[in-house]
Amino acid sequence: DNTVLALTGQGSAGVARGVGVQLVYNNTPLTLGNNLVLKRTTGGQEMFPLTARYYQTNTTVTTGIANASATLSLTYQ
C-alpha cells in the first residue's frame, strides 16, 4: 500500500508486526512520494491538518515498538 510507512526497524526483534503508519490530510490518506496541493492562500498564517495513525497491514498484528519517520517538504509557489 503506497499510503503506509513501514515501521522503523521492520522485521527486527521487538518491532511490531502487521502495522504501519499512515499520514492523513483532511481525513484522506496521503500517497507517499506524490505532490499534494494543500490549499490556495492569500497569505498570512495557514494551518494544514496533517495527522498520523497506525494502519493494520496484515490480519495478524504482534505487539512491539511501532515508530516510523517521514520527511515532509513544503514548496510555496
PDB file with one MODEL, atoms N, CA, C and O in Angstrom:
MODEL        1
ATOM      1  N   ASP A   1       0.854  -1.185   0.000  1.00  0.00           N
ATOM      2  CA  ASP A   1       0.000   0.000   0.000  1.00  0.00           C
ATOM      3  C   ASP A   1       0.891   1.236   0.000  1.00  0.00           C
ATOM      4  O   ASP A   1       1.717   1.399   0.898  1.00  0.00           O
ATOM      5  N   ASN A   2       0.738   2.102  -0.984  1.00  0.00           N
ATOM      6  CA  ASN A   2       1.617   3.268  -1.100  1.00  0.00           C
ATOM      7  C   ASN A   2       1.138   4.449  -0.254  1.00  0.00           C
ATOM      8  O   ASN A   2       1.541   5.589  -0.489  1.00  0.00           O
ATOM      9  N   THR A   3       0.281   4.176   0.726  1.00  0.00           N
ATOM     10  CA  THR A   3      -0.110   5.206   1.685  1.00  0.00           C
ATOM     11  C   THR A   3       0.387   4.882   3.091  1.00  0.00           C
ATOM     12  O   THR A   3       0.067   5.597   4.041  1.00  0.00           O
ATOM     13  N   VAL A   4       1.167   3.808   3.231  1.00  0.00           N
ATOM     14  CA  VAL A   4       1.575   3.354   4.568  1.00  0.00           C
ATOM     15  C   VAL A   4       3.095   3.341   4.684  1.00  0.00           C
ATOM     16  O   VAL A   4       3.788   2.740   3.862  1.00  0.00           O
ATOM     17  N   LEU A   5       3.601   4.008   5.713  1.00  0.00           N
ATOM     18  CA  LEU A   5       5.028   3.989   6.015  1.00  0.00           C
ATOM     19  C   LEU A   5       5.365   2.706   6.762  1.00  0.00           C
ATOM     20  O   LEU A   5       4.626   2.280   7.650  1.00  0.00           O
ATOM     21  N   ALA A   6       6.478   2.099   6.397  1.00  0.00           N
ATOM     22  CA  ALA A   6       6.963   0.929   7.136  1.00  0.00           C
ATOM     23  C   ALA A   6       7.482   1.384   8.494  1.00  0.00           C
ATOM     24  O   ALA A   6       7.953   2.511   8.645  1.00  0.00           O
ATOM     25  N   LEU A   7       7.392   0.511   9.462  1.00  0.00           N
ATOM     26  CA  LEU A   7       7.920   0.823  10.783  1.00  0.00           C
ATOM     27  C   LEU A   7       9.440   0.848  10.750  1.00  0.00           C
ATOM     28  O   LEU A   7      10.067   0.094  10.006  1.00  0.00           O
ATOM     29  N   THR A   8      10.027   1.718  11.560  1.00  0.00           N
ATOM     30  CA  THR A   8      11.476   1.769  11.698  1.00  0.00           C
ATOM     31  C   THR A   8      11.955   0.441  12.274  1.00  0.00           C
ATOM     32  O   THR A   8      11.477   0.007  13.322  1.00  0.00           O
ATOM     33  N   GLY A   9      12.891  -0.200  11.593  1.00  0.00           N
ATOM     34  CA  GLY A   9      13.403  -1.488  12.052  1.00  0.00           C
ATOM     35  C   GLY A   9      12.475  -2.648  11.754  1.00  0.00           C
ATOM     36  O   GLY A   9      12.580  -3.706  12.376  1.00  0.00           O
ATOM     37  N   GLN A  10      11.573  -2.461  10.814  1.00  0.00           N
ATOM     38  CA  GLN A  10      10.602  -3.509  10.471  1.00  0.00           C
ATOM     39  C   GLN A  10      11.310  -4.842  10.243  1.00  0.00           C
ATOM     40  O   GLN A  10      12.316  -4.907   9.536  1.00  0.00           O
ATOM     41  N   GLY A  11      10.779  -5.900  10.844  1.00  0.00           N
ATOM     42  CA  GLY A  11      11.361  -7.230  10.715  1.00  0.00           C
ATOM     43  C   GLY A  11      12.367  -7.556  11.804  1.00  0.00           C
ATOM     44  O   GLY A  11      12.793  -8.704  11.931  1.00  0.00           O
ATOM     45  N   SER A  12      12.755  -6.553  12.596  1.00  0.00           N
ATOM     46  CA  SER A  12      13.714  -6.774  13.682  1.00  0.00           C
ATOM     47  C   SER A  12      13.001  -7.218  14.952  1.00  0.00           C
ATOM     48  O   SER A  12      11.804  -6.992  15.125  1.00  0.00           O
ATOM     49  N   ALA A  13      13.760  -7.850  15.829  1.00  0.00           N
ATOM     50  CA  ALA A  13      13.205  -8.279  17.118  1.00  0.00           C
ATOM     51  C   ALA A  13      12.704  -7.070  17.898  1.00  0.00           C
ATOM     52  O   ALA A  13      13.357  -6.027  17.925  1.00  0.00           O
ATOM     53  N   GLY A  14      11.550  -7.212  18.528  1.00  0.00           N
ATOM     54  CA  GLY A  14      10.995  -6.149  19.357  1.00  0.00           C
ATOM     55  C   GLY A  14      10.157  -5.123  18.623  1.00  0.00           C
ATOM     56  O   GLY A  14       9.548  -4.253  19.245  1.00  0.00           O
ATOM     57  N   VAL A  15      10.123  -5.221  17.290  1.00  0.00           N
ATOM     58  CA  VAL A  15       9.338  -4.276  16.491  1.00  0.00           C
ATOM     59  C   VAL A  15       8.000  -4.928  16.150  1.00  0.00           C
ATOM     60  O   VAL A  15       7.946  -6.099  15.774  1.00  0.00           O
ATOM     61  N   ALA A  16       6.928  -4.158  16.287  1.00  0.00           N
ATOM     62  CA  ALA A  16       5.585  -4.671  15.994  1.00  0.00           C
ATOM     63  C   ALA A  16       5.514  -5.194  14.563  1.00  0.00           C
ATOM     64  O   ALA A  16       6.273  -4.771  13.690  1.00  0.00           O
ATOM     65  N   ARG A  17       4.598  -6.111  14.346  1.00  0.00           N
ATOM     66  CA  ARG A  17       4.387  -6.668  13.007  1.00  0.00           C
ATOM     67  C   ARG A  17       2.917  -6.523  12.643  1.00  0.00           C
ATOM     68  O   ARG A  17       2.036  -6.586  13.501  1.00  0.00           O
ATOM     69  N   GLY A  18       2.672  -6.327  11.350  1.00  0.00           N
ATOM     70  CA  GLY A  18       1.302  -6.242  10.865  1.00  0.00           C
ATOM     71  C   GLY A  18       0.698  -4.853  10.911  1.00  0.00           C
ATOM     72  O   GLY A  18      -0.497  -4.686  10.671  1.00  0.00           O
ATOM     73  N   VAL A  19       1.523  -3.845  11.221  1.00  0.00           N
ATOM     74  CA  VAL A  19       1.045  -2.464  11.227  1.00  0.00           C
ATOM     75  C   VAL A  19       2.068  -1.551  10.574  1.00  0.00           C
ATOM     76  O   VAL A  19       3.251  -1.880  10.488  1.00  0.00           O
ATOM     77  N   GLY A  20       1.603  -0.415  10.121  1.00  0.00           N
ATOM     78  CA  GLY A  20       2.447   0.648   9.606  1.00  0.00           C
ATOM     79  C   GLY A  20       1.848   1.963  10.073  1.00  0.00           C
ATOM     80  O   GLY A  20       0.924   1.981  10.886  1.00  0.00           O
ATOM     81  N   VAL A  21       2.373   3.053   9.560  1.00  0.00           N
ATOM     82  CA  VAL A  21       1.874   4.376   9.918  1.00  0.00           C
ATOM     83  C   VAL A  21       1.386   5.064   8.653  1.00  0.00           C
ATOM     84  O   VAL A  21       2.069   5.071   7.628  1.00  0.00           O
ATOM     85  N   GLN A  22       0.210   5.633   8.742  1.00  0.00           N
ATOM     86  CA  GLN A  22      -0.407   6.299   7.596  1.00  0.00           C
ATOM     87  C   GLN A  22      -0.532   7.791   7.916  1.00  0.00           C
ATOM     88  O   GLN A  22      -0.997   8.166   8.992  1.00  0.00           O
ATOM     89  N   LEU A  23      -0.111   8.636   6.971  1.00  0.00           N
ATOM     90  CA  LEU A  23      -0.266  10.080   7.105  1.00  0.00           C
ATOM     91  C   LEU A  23      -1.577  10.486   6.456  1.00  0.00           C
ATOM     92  O   LEU A  23      -1.932   9.992   5.386  1.00  0.00           O
ATOM     93  N   VAL A  24      -2.293  11.391   7.112  1.00  0.00           N
ATOM     94  CA  VAL A  24      -3.639  11.749   6.677  1.00  0.00           C
ATOM     95  C   VAL A  24      -3.770  13.268   6.611  1.00  0.00           C
ATOM     96  O   VAL A  24      -3.312  13.975   7.509  1.00  0.00           O
ATOM     97  N   TYR A  25      -4.394  13.765   5.549  1.00  0.00           N
ATOM     98  CA  TYR A  25      -4.694  15.191   5.390  1.00  0.00           C
ATOM     99  C   TYR A  25      -6.179  15.326   5.089  1.00  0.00           C
ATOM    100  O   TYR A  25      -6.669  14.772   4.106  1.00  0.00           O
ATOM    101  N   ASN A  26      -6.891  16.057   5.928  1.00  0.00           N
ATOM    102  CA  ASN A  26      -8.345  16.219   5.770  1.00  0.00           C
ATOM    103  C   ASN A  26      -9.056  14.871   5.664  1.00  0.00           C
ATOM    104  O   ASN A  26      -9.923  14.684   4.811  1.00  0.00           O
ATOM    105  N   ASN A  27      -8.687  13.947   6.526  1.00  0.00           N
ATOM    106  CA  ASN A  27      -9.296  12.609   6.587  1.00  0.00           C
ATOM    107  C   ASN A  27      -9.039  11.746   5.359  1.00  0.00           C
ATOM    108  O   ASN A  27      -9.728  10.747   5.155  1.00  0.00           O
ATOM    109  N   THR A  28      -8.054  12.118   4.534  1.00  0.00           N
ATOM    110  CA  THR A  28      -7.704  11.344   3.345  1.00  0.00           C
ATOM    111  C   THR A  28      -6.250  10.897   3.456  1.00  0.00           C
ATOM    112  O   THR A  28      -5.374  11.735   3.669  1.00  0.00           O
ATOM    113  N   PRO A  29      -5.964   9.600   3.318  1.00  0.00           N
ATOM    114  CA  PRO A  29      -4.577   9.130   3.372  1.00  0.00           C
ATOM    115  C   PRO A  29      -3.735   9.757   2.257  1.00  0.00           C
ATOM    116  O   PRO A  29      -4.188   9.884   1.120  1.00  0.00           O
ATOM    117  N   LEU A  30      -2.503  10.147   2.603  1.00  0.00           N
ATOM    118  CA  LEU A  30      -1.589  10.709   1.612  1.00  0.00           C
ATOM    119  C   LEU A  30      -0.887   9.586   0.866  1.00  0.00           C
ATOM    120  O   LEU A  30      -0.459   8.603   1.470  1.00  0.00           O
ATOM    121  N   THR A  31      -0.771   9.734  -0.440  1.00  0.00           N
ATOM    122  CA  THR A  31       0.004   8.792  -1.239  1.00  0.00           C
ATOM    123  C   THR A  31       1.463   9.208  -1.130  1.00  0.00           C
ATOM    124  O   THR A  31       1.819  10.329  -1.493  1.00  0.00           O
ATOM    125  N   LEU A  32       2.299   8.320  -0.635  1.00  0.00           N
ATOM    126  CA  LEU A  32       3.706   8.635  -0.400  1.00  0.00           C
ATOM    127  C   LEU A  32       4.423   8.922  -1.710  1.00  0.00           C
ATOM    128  O   LEU A  32       4.230   8.217  -2.700  1.00  0.00           O
ATOM    129  N   GLY A  33       5.249   9.956  -1.709  1.00  0.00           N
ATOM    130  CA  GLY A  33       6.035  10.303  -2.879  1.00  0.00           C
ATOM    131  C   GLY A  33       5.318  11.168  -3.893  1.00  0.00           C
ATOM    132  O   GLY A  33       5.908  11.536  -4.908  1.00  0.00           O
ATOM    133  N   ASN A  34       4.062  11.502  -3.648  1.00  0.00           N
ATOM    134  CA  ASN A  34       3.296  12.335  -4.579  1.00  0.00           C
ATOM    135  C   ASN A  34       3.210  13.768  -4.076  1.00  0.00           C
ATOM    136  O   ASN A  34       3.266  14.022  -2.873  1.00  0.00           O
ATOM    137  N   ASN A  35       3.073  14.703  -5.017  1.00  0.00           N
ATOM    138  CA  ASN A  35       2.830  16.093  -4.656  1.00  0.00           C
ATOM    139  C   ASN A  35       1.366  16.263  -4.284  1.00  0.00           C
ATOM    140  O   ASN A  35       0.499  15.542  -4.779  1.00  0.00           O
ATOM    141  N   LEU A  36       1.106  17.210  -3.418  1.00  0.00           N
ATOM    142  CA  LEU A  36      -0.253  17.478  -2.971  1.00  0.00           C
ATOM    143  C   LEU A  36      -0.429  18.983  -2.854  1.00  0.00           C
ATOM    144  O   LEU A  36       0.348  19.644  -2.165  1.00  0.00           O
ATOM    145  N   VAL A  37      -1.437  19.530  -3.514  1.00  0.00           N
ATOM    146  CA  VAL A  37      -1.767  20.940  -3.346  1.00  0.00           C
ATOM    147  C   VAL A  37      -2.588  21.044  -2.070  1.00  0.00           C
ATOM    148  O   VAL A  37      -3.703  20.527  -1.998  1.00  0.00           O
ATOM    149  N   LEU A  38      -2.037  21.713  -1.066  1.00  0.00           N
ATOM    150  CA  LEU A  38      -2.723  21.798   0.217  1.00  0.00           C
ATOM    151  C   LEU A  38      -3.919  22.741   0.143  1.00  0.00           C
ATOM    152  O   LEU A  38      -5.044  22.347   0.450  1.00  0.00           O
ATOM    153  N   LYS A  39      -3.678  23.969  -0.261  1.00  0.00           N
ATOM    154  CA  LYS A  39      -4.762  24.927  -0.464  1.00  0.00           C
ATOM    155  C   LYS A  39      -4.180  26.199  -1.053  1.00  0.00           C
ATOM    156  O   LYS A  39      -2.983  26.463  -0.941  1.00  0.00           O
ATOM    157  N   ARG A  40      -5.027  26.966  -1.670  1.00  0.00           N
ATOM    158  CA  ARG A  40      -4.622  28.272  -2.181  1.00  0.00           C
ATOM    159  C   ARG A  40      -4.781  29.271  -1.039  1.00  0.00           C
ATOM    160  O   ARG A  40      -5.696  29.162  -0.223  1.00  0.00           O
ATOM    161  N   THR A  41      -3.877  30.241  -0.995  1.00  0.00           N
ATOM    162  CA  THR A  41      -3.903  31.189   0.106  1.00  0.00           C
ATOM    163  C   THR A  41      -3.636  32.601  -0.390  1.00  0.00           C
ATOM    164  O   THR A  41      -3.009  32.801  -1.430  1.00  0.00           O
ATOM    165  N   THR A  42      -4.112  33.559   0.356  1.00  0.00           N
ATOM    166  CA  THR A  42      -3.826  34.963   0.059  1.00  0.00           C
ATOM    167  C   THR A  42      -2.692  35.461   0.938  1.00  0.00           C
ATOM    168  O   THR A  42      -2.356  36.645   0.909  1.00  0.00           O
ATOM    169  N   GLY A  43      -2.111  34.583   1.704  1.00  0.00           N
ATOM    170  CA  GLY A  43      -1.003  34.946   2.581  1.00  0.00           C
ATOM    171  C   GLY A  43      -1.431  34.897   4.035  1.00  0.00           C
ATOM    172  O   GLY A  43      -2.585  34.606   4.350  1.00  0.00           O
ATOM    173  N   GLY A  44      -0.493  35.182   4.906  1.00  0.00           N
ATOM    174  CA  GLY A  44      -0.791  35.142   6.331  1.00  0.00           C
ATOM    175  C   GLY A  44      -0.572  33.754   6.898  1.00  0.00           C
ATOM    176  O   GLY A  44       0.060  32.908   6.265  1.00  0.00           O
ATOM    177  N   GLN A  45      -1.085  33.526   8.072  1.00  0.00           N
ATOM    178  CA  GLN A  45      -0.914  32.246   8.756  1.00  0.00           C
ATOM    179  C   GLN A  45      -1.914  31.225   8.224  1.00  0.00           C
ATOM    180  O   GLN A  45      -3.097  31.521   8.055  1.00  0.00           O
ATOM    181  N   GLU A  46      -1.422  30.029   7.967  1.00  0.00           N
ATOM    182  CA  GLU A  46      -2.274  28.938   7.478  1.00  0.00           C
ATOM    183  C   GLU A  46      -2.084  27.717   8.368  1.00  0.00           C
ATOM    184  O   GLU A  46      -1.052  27.569   9.023  1.00  0.00           O
ATOM    185  N   MET A  47      -3.074  26.858   8.386  1.00  0.00           N
ATOM    186  CA  MET A  47      -2.985  25.597   9.121  1.00  0.00           C
ATOM    187  C   MET A  47      -3.273  24.450   8.164  1.00  0.00           C
ATOM    188  O   MET A  47      -4.156  24.540   7.311  1.00  0.00           O
ATOM    189  N   PHE A  48      -2.519  23.381   8.320  1.00  0.00           N
ATOM    190  CA  PHE A  48      -2.693  22.196   7.491  1.00  0.00           C
ATOM    191  C   PHE A  48      -2.881  21.006   8.431  1.00  0.00           C
ATOM    192  O   PHE A  48      -1.926  20.585   9.084  1.00  0.00           O
ATOM    193  N   PRO A  49      -4.088  20.460   8.512  1.00  0.00           N
ATOM    194  CA  PRO A  49      -4.386  19.400   9.487  1.00  0.00           C
ATOM    195  C   PRO A  49      -3.822  18.037   9.088  1.00  0.00           C
ATOM    196  O   PRO A  49      -4.560  17.151   8.657  1.00  0.00           O
ATOM    197  N   LEU A  50      -2.504  17.879   9.236  1.00  0.00           N
ATOM    198  CA  LEU A  50      -1.849  16.598   8.965  1.00  0.00           C
ATOM    199  C   LEU A  50      -1.835  15.781  10.252  1.00  0.00           C
ATOM    200  O   LEU A  50      -1.498  16.296  11.318  1.00  0.00           O
ATOM    201  N   THR A  51      -2.195  14.526  10.150  1.00  0.00           N
ATOM    202  CA  THR A  51      -2.151  13.635  11.301  1.00  0.00           C
ATOM    203  C   THR A  51      -1.518  12.313  10.882  1.00  0.00           C
ATOM    204  O   THR A  51      -1.366  12.025   9.694  1.00  0.00           O
ATOM    205  N   ALA A  52      -1.160  11.532  11.864  1.00  0.00           N
ATOM    206  CA  ALA A  52      -0.621  10.190  11.608  1.00  0.00           C
ATOM    207  C   ALA A  52      -1.442   9.195  12.410  1.00  0.00           C
ATOM    208  O   ALA A  52      -1.909   9.494  13.509  1.00  0.00           O
ATOM    209  N   ARG A  53      -1.608   8.013  11.845  1.00  0.00           N
ATOM    210  CA  ARG A  53      -2.356   6.967  12.545  1.00  0.00           C
ATOM    211  C   ARG A  53      -1.738   5.614  12.225  1.00  0.00           C
ATOM    212  O   ARG A  53      -1.120   5.427  11.177  1.00  0.00           O
ATOM    213  N   TYR A  54      -1.914   4.683  13.142  1.00  0.00           N
ATOM    214  CA  TYR A  54      -1.491   3.316  12.861  1.00  0.00           C
ATOM    215  C   TYR A  54      -2.475   2.694  11.883  1.00  0.00           C
ATOM    216  O   TYR A  54      -3.676   2.964  11.930  1.00  0.00           O
ATOM    217  N   TYR A  55      -1.949   1.860  10.998  1.00  0.00           N
ATOM    218  CA  TYR A  55      -2.777   1.241   9.962  1.00  0.00           C
ATOM    219  C   TYR A  55      -2.430  -0.243   9.906  1.00  0.00           C
ATOM    220  O   TYR A  55      -1.268  -0.605   9.726  1.00  0.00           O
ATOM    221  N   GLN A  56      -3.421  -1.086  10.056  1.00  0.00           N
ATOM    222  CA  GLN A  56      -3.195  -2.536  10.038  1.00  0.00           C
ATOM    223  C   GLN A  56      -2.885  -2.991   8.619  1.00  0.00           C
ATOM    224  O   GLN A  56      -3.648  -2.725   7.691  1.00  0.00           O
ATOM    225  N   THR A  57      -1.749  -3.684   8.457  1.00  0.00           N
ATOM    226  CA  THR A  57      -1.303  -4.134   7.137  1.00  0.00           C
ATOM    227  C   THR A  57      -1.392  -5.638   6.954  1.00  0.00           C
ATOM    228  O   THR A  57      -1.172  -6.148   5.856  1.00  0.00           O
ATOM    229  N   ASN A  58      -1.714  -6.349   8.024  1.00  0.00           N
ATOM    230  CA  ASN A  58      -1.784  -7.802   7.976  1.00  0.00           C
ATOM    231  C   ASN A  58      -2.913  -8.254   8.901  1.00  0.00           C
ATOM    232  O   ASN A  58      -3.294  -7.529   9.820  1.00  0.00           O
ATOM    233  N   THR A  59      -3.440  -9.435   8.660  1.00  0.00           N
ATOM    234  CA  THR A  59      -4.519  -9.927   9.524  1.00  0.00           C
ATOM    235  C   THR A  59      -4.031 -10.212  10.936  1.00  0.00           C
ATOM    236  O   THR A  59      -4.808 -10.144  11.888  1.00  0.00           O
ATOM    237  N   THR A  60      -2.748 -10.531  11.077  1.00  0.00           N
ATOM    238  CA  THR A  60      -2.170 -10.798  12.388  1.00  0.00           C
ATOM    239  C   THR A  60      -1.267  -9.640  12.786  1.00  0.00           C
ATOM    240  O   THR A  60      -0.369  -9.260  12.035  1.00  0.00           O
ATOM    241  N   VAL A  61      -1.506  -9.084  13.960  1.00  0.00           N
ATOM    242  CA  VAL A  61      -0.690  -7.995  14.489  1.00  0.00           C
ATOM    243  C   VAL A  61      -0.018  -8.485  15.756  1.00  0.00           C
ATOM    244  O   VAL A  61      -0.663  -9.083  16.618  1.00  0.00           O
ATOM    245  N   THR A  62       1.296  -8.230  15.870  1.00  0.00           N
ATOM    246  CA  THR A  62       2.016  -8.575  17.091  1.00  0.00           C
ATOM    247  C   THR A  62       2.522  -7.301  17.744  1.00  0.00           C
ATOM    248  O   THR A  62       2.880  -6.336  17.068  1.00  0.00           O
ATOM    249  N   THR A  63       2.545  -7.314  19.064  1.00  0.00           N
ATOM    250  CA  THR A  63       2.954  -6.128  19.809  1.00  0.00           C
ATOM    251  C   THR A  63       4.442  -5.869  19.656  1.00  0.00           C
ATOM    252  O   THR A  63       5.215  -6.765  19.315  1.00  0.00           O
ATOM    253  N   GLY A  64       4.821  -4.648  19.910  1.00  0.00           N
ATOM    254  CA  GLY A  64       6.216  -4.250  19.852  1.00  0.00           C
ATOM    255  C   GLY A  64       6.321  -2.760  19.598  1.00  0.00           C
ATOM    256  O   GLY A  64       5.320  -2.044  19.571  1.00  0.00           O
ATOM    257  N   ILE A  65       7.534  -2.312  19.414  1.00  0.00           N
ATOM    258  CA  ILE A  65       7.779  -0.898  19.116  1.00  0.00           C
ATOM    259  C   ILE A  65       7.194  -0.591  17.746  1.00  0.00           C
ATOM    260  O   ILE A  65       7.361  -1.364  16.802  1.00  0.00           O
ATOM    261  N   ALA A  66       6.510   0.538  17.643  1.00  0.00           N
ATOM    262  CA  ALA A  66       5.854   0.896  16.379  1.00  0.00           C
ATOM    263  C   ALA A  66       6.105   2.364  16.064  1.00  0.00           C
ATOM    264  O   ALA A  66       5.229   3.211  16.239  1.00  0.00           O
ATOM    265  N   ASN A  67       7.325   2.652  15.594  1.00  0.00           N
ATOM    266  CA  ASN A  67       7.710   4.006  15.211  1.00  0.00           C
ATOM    267  C   ASN A  67       7.962   4.060  13.714  1.00  0.00           C
ATOM    268  O   ASN A  67       8.323   3.056  13.100  1.00  0.00           O
ATOM    269  N   ALA A  68       7.771   5.223  13.136  1.00  0.00           N
ATOM    270  CA  ALA A  68       8.081   5.445  11.723  1.00  0.00           C
ATOM    271  C   ALA A  68       8.541   6.886  11.577  1.00  0.00           C
ATOM    272  O   ALA A  68       8.270   7.721  12.439  1.00  0.00           O
ATOM    273  N   SER A  69       9.229   7.171  10.497  1.00  0.00           N
ATOM    274  CA  SER A  69       9.629   8.558  10.244  1.00  0.00           C
ATOM    275  C   SER A  69       9.358   8.903   8.791  1.00  0.00           C
ATOM    276  O   SER A  69       9.355   8.041   7.912  1.00  0.00           O
ATOM    277  N   ALA A  70       9.133  10.184   8.567  1.00  0.00           N
ATOM    278  CA  ALA A  70       8.864  10.682   7.220  1.00  0.00           C
ATOM    279  C   ALA A  70       9.453  12.078   7.109  1.00  0.00           C
ATOM    280  O   ALA A  70       9.606  12.778   8.110  1.00  0.00           O
ATOM    281  N   THR A  71       9.779  12.472   5.904  1.00  0.00           N
ATOM    282  CA  THR A  71      10.239  13.825   5.633  1.00  0.00           C
ATOM    283  C   THR A  71       9.183  14.521   4.800  1.00  0.00           C
ATOM    284  O   THR A  71       8.762  14.012   3.762  1.00  0.00           O
ATOM    285  N   LEU A  72       8.758  15.680   5.255  1.00  0.00           N
ATOM    286  CA  LEU A  72       7.751  16.462   4.556  1.00  0.00           C
ATOM    287  C   LEU A  72       8.424  17.701   3.997  1.00  0.00           C
ATOM    288  O   LEU A  72       8.993  18.491   4.750  1.00  0.00           O
ATOM    289  N   SER A  73       8.366  17.880   2.686  1.00  0.00           N
ATOM    290  CA  SER A  73       8.942  19.055   2.041  1.00  0.00           C
ATOM    291  C   SER A  73       7.815  19.945   1.545  1.00  0.00           C
ATOM    292  O   SER A  73       6.957  19.503   0.781  1.00  0.00           O
ATOM    293  N   LEU A  74       7.818  21.199   1.982  1.00  0.00           N
ATOM    294  CA  LEU A  74       6.810  22.160   1.546  1.00  0.00           C
ATOM    295  C   LEU A  74       7.426  23.136   0.560  1.00  0.00           C
ATOM    296  O   LEU A  74       8.525  23.643   0.784  1.00  0.00           O
ATOM    297  N   THR A  75       6.723  23.398  -0.524  1.00  0.00           N
ATOM    298  CA  THR A  75       7.154  24.379  -1.512  1.00  0.00           C
ATOM    299  C   THR A  75       6.059  25.418  -1.651  1.00  0.00           C
ATOM    300  O   THR A  75       4.916  25.088  -1.968  1.00  0.00           O
ATOM    301  N   TYR A  76       6.406  26.664  -1.416  1.00  0.00           N
ATOM    302  CA  TYR A  76       5.437  27.750  -1.561  1.00  0.00           C
ATOM    303  C   TYR A  76       5.608  28.341  -2.947  1.00  0.00           C
ATOM    304  O   TYR A  76       6.695  28.799  -3.299  1.00  0.00           O
ATOM    305  N   GLN A  77       4.545  28.335  -3.733  1.00  0.00           N
ATOM    306  CA  GLN A  77       4.619  28.871  -5.099  1.00  0.00           C
ATOM    307  C   GLN A  77       3.646  30.005  -5.265  1.00  0.00           C
ATOM    308  O   GLN A  77       3.557  30.589  -6.344  1.00  0.00           O
TER     309      GLN A  77
ENDMDL
END
